[in-house]
Amino acid sequence: MPKLTIHDRKGNKVGTYNVEAADFASSINKQLLHDAVVMYQANQRQGSHKTKSRAEVAASTKKLYRQKGTGNARAGHRRSGIRRGGGHIFAIKPRDYSYSLPRKALQLATRMAIASKIEDDQLVVIDELSFDAPKTRDMVSILKHLNVQEDSLLVATDGYDVNVYKSGRNIDRVSVSPAAELNALNVLAARRLLVTKAALDALREKAAGNGKKVESSESAE
């Protein structure tokens, strides 16, 4: 079974973690991942776009000139969609782009995304990550020691930690999320995934299903 190195805050090896992609998904379905990502992106759209129809344009409804005898093509009023400043013929209206895939499909897509990070060696494990108070400088130092500061990064913690969140929110291309809120989009959008050991335990336990406990895969160095 592949072993991931567990690092401390200084980047030193303090143990190993036995985990493989199959612990999360037996195979990776790219079409399902694509469908899940498109759904999450569609759900983020505001859908507030709008253009005016000829009925909404502020202009006179008077006929521009008489129907016959001018030598020009016949014309109605200035609101016509074929005239400059007129309304759109097929006006765009606000709409809701959101939709939902089956819950189990989305859960499987999330596990596949995590499995892909393991397969591509893009998952980094840290023994613990906490701060007494928000300290962006300390977070930057940790990322440098772990050699993940050059890539876009998603930091996954076991639960919601406000100090970790505030320490990472001002760092470019770094986002922080509780393990329970990971989804296919935020996992795949980041180049690297940094997880605490407790968060990885929680993810494996959730992947096992039915709330079944899984044995710890940590081995001390």
C-alpha positions in Angstrom: 0.0 0.0 0.0 1.4 3.4 -0.9 2.7 5.5 2.0 2.3 9.3 2.3 4.8 11.2 4.4 3.3 13.0 7.4 5.1 16.3 7.9 5.2 18.7 10.8 4.9 22.5 10.6 8.6 22.7 9.8 8.4 20.3 6.9 10.1 17.5 8.8 9.0 13.9 8.4 7.2 12.6 11.5 5.5 9.5 10.2 3.8 7.8 7.3 0.2 7.4 6.3 -0.9 4.2 4.5 -3.5 5.2 1.9 -4.3 4.5 -1.7 -6.7 5.8 -4.3 -8.9 2.7 -4.0 -9.7 3.7 -0.5 -11.8 6.5 -2.0 -12.8 5.2 -5.4 -12.1 2.0 -7.2 -11.8 3.9 -10.5 -11.9 7.5 -11.8 -14.7 8.4 -14.2 -13.7 11.5 -16.0 -17.2 12.1 -17.4 -18.7 12.1 -13.9 -16.0 14.5 -12.7 -16.8 16.7 -15.7 -20.5 16.6 -15.0 -20.0 17.5 -11.3 -17.7 20.4 -12.0 -20.0 21.8 -14.7 -23.0 21.6 -12.2 -21.1 23.4 -9.4 -20.0 26.1 -11.8 -23.5 26.5 -13.2 -24.8 26.9 -9.7 -22.4 29.7 -9.1 -23.8 31.8 -11.9 -25.8 34.8 -10.9 -28.0 34.7 -13.9 -28.8 38.4 -13.5 -28.1 39.3 -17.2 -30.7 41.3 -19.0 -31.2 43.3 -22.2 -34.3 45.4 -23.1 -36.9 44.3 -25.6 -38.5 46.8 -28.0 -41.3 47.2 -25.4 -38.8 48.3 -22.7 -36.7 50.8 -24.8 -37.4 54.5 -24.0 -38.3 55.9 -27.4 -41.2 57.3 -29.4 -43.6 54.9 -31.0 -44.3 57.3 -33.9 -43.8 55.9 -37.4 -40.5 57.4 -38.7 -41.9 58.4 -42.1 -44.8 57.5 -44.3 -45.2 54.0 -45.7 -44.9 54.9 -49.4 -43.4 57.4 -51.7 -40.1 58.2 -49.9 -37.9 55.7 -51.8 -36.8 54.2 -48.5 -37.5 50.8 -47.1 -40.7 50.8 -45.0 -40.0 51.5 -41.4 -41.9 51.5 -38.1 -40.7 53.2 -34.9 -37.3 53.7 -33.5 -37.7 50.8 -31.0 -37.3 48.2 -33.7 -34.6 45.7 -33.1 -33.0 46.3 -36.5 -32.3 50.0 -35.7 -29.4 51.3 -33.6 -30.6 52.0 -30.0 -33.6 49.7 -30.5 -34.6 46.8 -28.3 -33.2 43.3 -28.7 -35.3 41.0 -30.9 -34.7 38.1 -28.6 -34.1 39.9 -25.3 -32.1 38.2 -22.6 -33.9 37.8 -19.3 -32.7 36.9 -15.8 -32.7 33.2 -15.3 -31.7 30.5 -12.8 -28.9 28.2 -14.1 -28.8 26.0 -11.1 -29.6 22.3 -11.2 -28.6 19.3 -9.2 -27.1 15.9 -9.9 -28.0 12.9 -7.7 -26.5 13.2 -4.3 -24.7 9.8 -4.5 -23.2 10.8 -7.8 -21.8 14.0 -6.3 -20.4 12.1 -3.3 -18.7 9.7 -5.6 -17.3 12.5 -7.7 -15.8 14.1 -4.6 -14.1 10.8 -3.6 -12.8 10.4 -7.2 -11.3 13.9 -7.1 -9.5 13.0 -3.9 -8.4 9.7 -5.4 -7.0 11.5 -8.4 -4.9 13.7 -6.0 -3.4 10.6 -4.4 -2.7 9.0 -7.8 -1.0 12.2 -9.1 1.0 12.6 -5.9 -0.6 16.0 -5.3 -1.8 15.3 -1.7 0.3 16.5 1.2 -0.3 15.4 4.8 0.5 17.5 7.9 0.2 16.2 11.4 -1.8 19.2 12.7 -2.6 22.7 11.7 -3.8 25.2 14.3 -3.1 28.8 15.4 -3.8 30.6 18.7 -4.8 33.6 16.6 -5.0 34.4 12.9 -1.4 34.7 11.6 -0.9 34.9 7.9 2.8 35.1 8.3 2.8 31.7 10.2 0.7 30.1 7.5 3.0 31.4 4.8 6.0 29.9 6.7 4.3 26.5 7.0 3.5 26.4 3.3 7.1 27.3 2.5 8.5 24.5 4.7 6.1 22.0 3.0 7.2 23.3 -0.4 3.6 24.0 -1.6 3.7 27.8 -1.8 4.2 27.8 -5.6 1.0 26.1 -6.5 -2.7 26.8 -6.0 -3.6 25.0 -2.8 -6.6 23.8 -1.0 -6.2 23.3 2.8 -8.6 20.8 4.3 -9.0 20.7 8.1 -11.0 18.2 10.2 -13.5 20.9 11.2 -14.1 24.6 10.8 -11.2 26.4 12.3 -11.6 30.2 12.1 -8.0 30.9 12.9 -6.7 28.7 10.1 -9.3 30.1 7.7 -8.3 33.7 8.5 -4.6 32.9 8.3 -5.0 31.5 4.8 -7.7 33.7 3.2 -5.3 36.6 2.2 -2.7 34.3 0.6 -2.9 34.2 -3.2 -4.3 31.0 -4.6 -4.9 29.4 -1.2 -8.3 28.4 0.1 -9.3 26.7 3.3 -12.2 24.3 3.7 -13.4 21.8 6.3 -13.1 18.2 5.1 -16.9 17.7 5.3 -17.4 20.5 2.7 -15.0 19.3 0.1 -16.5 18.8 -3.4 -15.2 17.8 -6.8 -14.9 21.4 -7.9 -12.7 22.8 -5.1 -10.6 19.7 -4.9 -9.8 19.7 -8.7 -9.5 23.5 -9.0 -6.4 23.5 -6.7 -3.2 22.0 -7.9 -2.3 20.6 -4.5 -4.3 19.4 -1.6 -3.0 19.9 2.0 -4.8 17.8 4.6 -4.3 17.4 8.3 -4.1 13.8 9.5 -7.4 14.1 11.4 -9.1 15.4 8.2 -7.7 12.5 6.1 -8.9 10.1 8.8 -12.4 11.7 8.6 -12.4 11.5 4.8 -11.4 7.8 4.7 -14.0 7.0 7.4 -16.7 8.8 5.3 -15.6 7.0 2.2 -15.9 3.7 4.0 -19.6 4.4 4.3 -22.2 3.6 6.9 -20.3 5.5 9.6 -18.0 2.5 9.9 -14.8 3.2 11.8 -11.5 2.6 9.9 -8.3 1.6 11.6 -5.6 4.3 11.8 -3.1 4.1 9.0 -0.5 6.2 10.7 2.9 4.8 11.5 5.4 6.7 13.6 8.8 7.5 12.2 
